[in-house]
């Protein structure tokens, strides 16, 4: 057995101790990793996005013991009783393009997943913005119904 122990810096001001053999399944048992998975940092900060085509970009988390295998992009329209929708993307990706309705307010968050668990949603940065758009008949980036 090649068990190891090390102190790993996982985020500014946070140091965790990691006990693990590896990040993969061994003998059909997932090795326990006592490491908080890092949270991706959304780099978008604008409050207004022209049209309905929205590129969400993020910096990957500081990984520690296991690499990120996928990200989940959560988004919702800001409205009473609106529910989060999500899409998953491969771990080597650092952006995703959403097609949203114009002239609406949205929230977006991103989490990461390693071979062990997903990062905590409540630790994710939430990007709040409004989509803009002119006359829907001319703005093809909007997902509204087009007028003819």
N, C-alpha and C positions, 0 to 999 in steps of 0.2 A: 504494500500500500504506500502510495506517495502522498500522504496527507501533508499539508503545510499550514502554517499559521503566519499571518502577516498583518501588519497594520496598514490599511489602505485609506488614502484621502479620497473621499467620495464627493465632497462639495466644500466650498469655502467654509471654514469654521466647524466642519463636521468630520470627525475621524471615527471609523468603525473598525472592529476587528473581524477578520474573515477567517473562517474555518472551513476548508473544503478540499476535496480531492480534485475535482474538475467541475465543469458546467454541464456535463452530459449525464445521461442515465448510465448507471453501472450496476449490473446484476438486477435489472428491472427496478431499481430503487433510485429515486432522485436524491442526489447528495444534498444535504441541507447547507444552505449558504446563509450565514448570518450577516447579510449585507442589504442595506436599503438600496433598492435600485434608484438610479438617478432619474430626474424629471427633465424632459426636453424643455428648452427655453424658446418660446415663440419670439421671433425677432421682429414681427410686424408690430407697428405702433400707431399707424395712421388711423384717424377716426372716421375718414370718409374714403370709400373705394369707388372709382368710376365704373359704372356698369355692374353686371352680375357675375363676371368672371373674377374670382378672388383666389390669388395664390397665397396659401398659408405656408410660411417658412419657419424653420426652427433650427436651433443649434442642438446637436446631440448631447445627452447627459454625459457626465463623467462616469464611465462604466464600472470601474472596479473589477470584479472577478469575471463576470460573464458579459459577452457582447449583446447588444440590442438585436433581437431577431425581427421585431416589427414595431410599428407605431400605430396608434389609434388616434385619428383626428375626429374630435367630437364637435358638433356644431348645432346651433338651434337659433330660430328666429326669436327675438325678444318679444314675447307676448304672453298674456295670461295663460297658464297651463300648457305652455309649449314644452315638448319633450326633446331631450338630446337625441340626435341621430349620429351615426358614426360610420367611418370607413377605415379599413386597415390598409397599411402600406408596408412594403418591405423595409427591413432595418437599415439598409444602406441608402435609403431615400431621406432627404431633408426638406422636402416641400411637397405640397399636394394642391391641385387646382380644384376648387369648388365652383359649381355653377349654381348661383343663388338668384333669387328674385331681386329686381331693382327696387329702389325706394323703400328699403326695409332695414331694420336694425338687427344685427346678429351678434352672437357670442361664439367663440371658437376656443378650444383647448386641445392639447396634445399630450398623450401619455406614451410611455415606452414599455416594451415587454422583453424580458430576457428569457432564458430557458426555464426560469423559476417562477416569476410572477410579474404582474403589471405594476407600474408605478402608481402611486396614490393620486387619484383624480383631484382630490381636494388640495394637493400641493402644486397643481399645474397652474400656470399663468393663464388667465382668461383674457382673450383679446376681444374687446367690444368695438364694433364699428357699424357704420351705416353704408349701405350700397346706394349709389346714385344712379341716375339714368334719365335720359331725356324722353322724348316721345318713343314709346315702345315700337312703333311702326318702323323706326329707323335705327334703334339701338339693338342690334342682334346679339349682344352679350347678355341680355336679360332673359331669364327663363319664363317671363310672363307670356301670356298668350299674345301672339303677334296680330296686329290689325292689318287687314289687307285693303 
